[in-house]
Amino acid sequence: MTTRLGLLDRRSKPGKPGFMTQTQERSRTFEWTNPTVHAAMIGRQSGLELLRAMAAGDFPAPPIMRLIDMAGMEVEEGSVTIHLDPQEFHYNPLGTMHGGVISTLLDTAAACSVHSTLPAGIGYTSLDLSVKFLRPVTLATGRIVCTGSVLQKGRRTALADARLTDADDRLLAHATSSCILFDML
């Protein structure tokens, strides 16, 4: 398969200078479990129990984590850490990791840190996410680590933050998130 990328000059034509051809085929397939399995488990176990089972591989990761190819997860009460190896399929047109992928990591780590504090029967959802992108992320960045932590939890809302760092502990991106808490029954 040949993919033509007229990135250097939009007026370029095949065989003309500035026309780029990618001949190495790239493809990706992945599998996921039925997401209703995840939804059905919310409220039956504490958030900490569910997330620890997921981190241990005893409970399947949700489809989004398969989609972005999460490399691992660590869970403790009030904090969740996600590991990811940047891949080409994460890239935007500028040749860096897309902000949507970074935001997904930050949102997941922050919200799951809140989830880790919830008893059985209590659900949550993100109300907002405020993200600051500080450094570009590429394949050369190597494994990145995103750690979410609960900053404040009340009866109806919780506030969490998440930090995305590289192997040298340089801050790549940061986010804060508010979550609303509700009864599942």
Beta strands, then each sheet from edge to edge (+ up, - down):
strand 1: 3-5
strand 2: 20-22
strand 3: 70-76
strand 4: 79-84
strand 5: 122-133
strand 6: 144-153
strand 7: 157-165
strand 8: 171-183
sheet 1: 1+ 2-
sheet 2: 3+ 4- 6+ 7- 8+ 5-
end
